[in-house]
Amino acid sequence: MEISNLIRMANRIGDFFEALPDREEALEGVANHIQKSWEPRMRTALLDFLSQHADGQAGDVRLHEIVLESVTRHRARLTPAQPA
């Protein structure tokens, strides 16, 4: 899947959870949704993008602040397990 599509999907998740009044709950909601709903390849692509672009920006592609903060904070649990 193209990274711009993943970023767009992640930003829609961020838009939804950003409406919550509790910032911590919103950050947790973003991470939970991505962890539970995205397949490992999608999460890996998003994390690889952030490894290359720590500010969440590359040209016209930009992660919303809440998504960037959530994924950065919860990176370890969003990283898919490596096959043994």
Sequence and secondary structure as in RCSB ss.txt:
>XXXX:A:sequence
MEISNLIRMANRIGDFFEALPDREEALEGVANHIQKSWEPRMRTALLDFLSQHADGQAGDVRLHEIVLESVTRHR
ARLTPAQPA
>XXXX:A:secstr
  HHHHHHHHHHHHHHHHTSS HHHHHHHHHHHHHHHS HHHHHHHHHHHHH TTSEETTEE  HHHHHHHHHTH
HHHS     
